[in-house]
């Protein structure tokens, strides 16, 4: 008689400094060691750094056992690891929590602060800061705004109700208004609706407009004009990457201090003197749990036009 194998219950690893563990599943085919796999799968980290993490016990399997560098490749094994950086640029600006309950959190983000860990930023991100400060391990952004953009970001506090709030974005039931500063262009009529097809342009993460059926839509209003500059209200109906920045640049209205559109002019690290003049100003929606209408407004402001 064959004894049934007991099921392995996945572990729940704690946060470290607001950073939850990442996970990767090994493919069905492979060879060599666990270190070989991780070094090939994540070459930007570097083989030596992976070995150091593994020797320190910072890479574990689904049973919580530390994975040694020389452990043989095991198909379909799930590994957990903590992202870390030897040196991480500090962002000297701070977020505010405007609202929090058992299901939702609304944060007011400063310019220059990324929403989620990526690239050079792990702990210096809105998500990691809030997790560490508030002790919310299941916190997850329901949408994202660019690192360069300031303003409102809506978070799910718990996994159980996250799907209900994600549906608001899928169904375009979330009303979003942004403010932006860009040149004034006489002869261009407002309000206007801008439709175009956006695709990656082959240069890292940048986007551009291409011929074809539109997949992006922004409503635009002119609010104020002074000294050759204008303040605009931009209301995205769709949510493509860099949509507002690309749409405005396509009209000959590049946002003030935009480091990427219409051309790349990224400031050096630590230069915070030219904040992108784009603010996620308000969010409004009917709460799918309570039916209550909710509206949140950023307390931040863009620079004066003059």
Residue pairs with C-beta under 8 A, 6 or more apart in sequence:
8 62
8 63
10 62
10 78
11 60
11 62
11 63
11 64
11 80
13 20
13 21
13 60
13 64
13 80
14 137
15 131
15 132
15 137
16 82
17 123
17 128
17 132
18 123
18 127
18 128
18 129
18 130
18 131
18 132
18 133
19 82
19 83
19 84
19 117
19 122
19 123
19 128
19 131
20 131
20 137
21 80
21 81
21 82
22 80
22 81
22 82
22 83
23 78
23 79
23 80
23 81
24 38
24 41
24 78
24 79
24 81
25 76
25 77
25 78
25 79
26 37
26 73
26 74
26 75
26 76
26 77
26 78
26 79
27 75
27 76
28 75
28 76
29 75
30 37
30 73
30 75
31 73
32 72
32 73
33 69
33 70
33 71
33 72
33 73
34 54
34 59
34 67
34 68
34 69
34 70
34 71
34 72
34 73
34 74
34 79
35 47
35 50
35 51
35 54
35 69
35 70
36 73
37 73
38 45
38 50
38 54
38 59
38 79
38 81
39 45
39 46
39 47
39 50
42 50
49 86
50 59
50 69
51 69
53 59
53 81
53 82
53 84
54 66
54 67
54 68
54 69
55 69
57 66
58 81
58 82
58 84
59 66
59 67
59 79
59 80
59 81
60 66
60 67
60 79
60 80
60 81
61 67
61 77
61 78
61 79
61 80
62 77
62 78
62 80
67 79
83 117
83 122
84 122
85 120
85 121
85 122
88 120
88 121
88 122
88 123
88 124
89 120
89 121
89 124
89 269
89 270
90 124
91 110
91 112
91 113
91 121
91 124
92 272
93 110
93 111
93 112
93 113
93 272
94 110
95 107
95 108
95 109
95 110
95 113
95 126
95 129
95 130
96 107
96 108
96 299
97 105
97 106
97 107
97 108
97 130
97 134
98 106
98 107
98 108
98 152
98 296
98 299
99 105
99 106
99 296
100 106
100 134
100 157
101 157
102 157
102 158
103 156
103 157
103 158
103 161
103 165
103 289
104 154
104 155
104 156
104 157
104 165
104 287
105 130
105 134
105 136
105 139
105 154
105 155
105 156
105 157
106 152
106 153
106 154
106 155
106 283
106 296
107 126
107 130
107 152
107 153
107 155
108 150
108 151
108 152
108 298
108 299
108 300
109 115
109 126
109 145
109 149
109 150
109 151
109 152
109 153
109 280
110 150
110 300
111 148
111 149
111 150
111 272
111 275
111 276
112 147
112 148
112 272
112 275
113 124
113 125
113 126
113 147
114 121
114 124
114 125
114 126
114 147
115 125
115 126
115 127
115 141
115 144
115 145
115 147
115 153
116 125
116 126
116 127
116 141
116 144
117 123
117 125
117 127
117 128
118 125
121 147
122 128
123 129
123 132
126 141
126 153
127 139
127 140
127 141
127 155
130 136
130 139
130 155
131 137
131 139
136 157
138 156
138 157
138 158
138 159
139 155
139 156
139 157
140 155
140 156
140 159
140 162
141 153
141 154
141 155
141 156
142 154
142 155
142 156
142 162
142 165
142 166
142 168
142 169
143 153
143 154
143 169
143 174
143 239
144 153
145 151
145 152
145 153
145 280
146 242
146 245
146 276
146 278
148 258
148 259
148 275
148 276
148 278
149 178
149 276
149 278
149 279
149 280
150 275
150 278
150 279
150 280
150 298
150 300
151 178
151 279
151 280
151 281
151 298
151 300
152 280
152 281
152 282
152 283
152 296
152 297
152 298
153 280
154 165
154 174
154 283
154 296
156 162
156 165
156 166
161 289
164 288
164 289
165 288
167 173
167 288
168 174
168 285
168 288
169 239
172 237
172 238
173 285
173 286
174 283
174 284
174 285
175 235
175 282
175 283
175 284
175 285
176 235
176 236
176 280
176 282
176 283
177 233
177 234
177 235
177 281
177 282
178 233
178 234
178 235
178 236
178 244
178 278
178 279
178 280
178 281
179 223
179 231
179 232
179 233
179 234
179 278
179 279
179 281
179 302
180 231
180 232
180 234
180 244
180 248
180 255
180 277
180 278
180 279
180 302
181 229
181 230
181 231
181 232
181 255
181 256
181 277
181 302
181 303
181 305
182 229
182 230
182 232
182 248
182 253
182 254
182 255
182 256
182 277
183 228
183 229
183 230
183 252
183 253
183 254
184 225
184 228
184 229
184 230
185 251
185 252
185 253
188 251
188 252
188 253
190 220
190 221
190 222
190 232
191 219
191 220
191 221
191 222
192 219
192 220
193 217
193 218
193 219
193 220
194 217
194 218
194 219
194 220
194 247
194 250
194 251
195 214
195 216
195 217
196 209
196 214
196 216
196 246
196 247
196 250
197 209
197 210
197 211
197 212
197 213
197 214
197 215
197 216
198 207
198 208
198 209
198 210
198 215
198 216
198 240
198 241
198 242
198 243
198 246
199 207
199 208
199 210
200 206
200 207
201 207
201 208
203 264
205 241
206 242
206 260
206 261
206 264
207 240
207 241
207 242
207 243
207 246
208 246
209 246
209 250
215 238
215 240
216 238
216 240
216 243
216 247
217 236
217 237
217 238
218 234
218 235
218 236
218 237
218 238
218 243
218 244
218 247
219 234
219 235
219 236
219 237
220 232
220 233
220 234
220 235
220 247
221 232
221 233
221 234
221 235
222 230
222 231
222 232
223 230
223 231
223 232
223 233
224 230
224 231
224 305
225 231
225 305
226 305
226 306
227 305
227 306
229 256
229 305
229 306
230 305
231 302
231 305
232 248
232 253
233 281
234 244
234 247
234 248
236 243
236 244
240 246
242 260
242 261
244 255
244 278
245 254
245 255
245 258
245 260
245 261
245 278
246 261
248 254
248 255
248 261
249 255
249 258
249 261
249 262
254 261
254 262
255 261
255 276
255 277
255 278
256 276
256 277
256 303
257 274
257 275
257 276
257 277
258 276
258 278
259 265
259 266
259 267
259 274
259 276
260 266
267 273
267 274
275 303
277 302
277 303
278 302
279 298
279 300
279 301
279 302
280 298
281 297
281 298
282 295
282 296
282 297
282 298
283 294
283 295
283 296
284 293
284 294
284 295
284 296
285 293
285 294
286 292
286 293
286 294
287 293
287 294
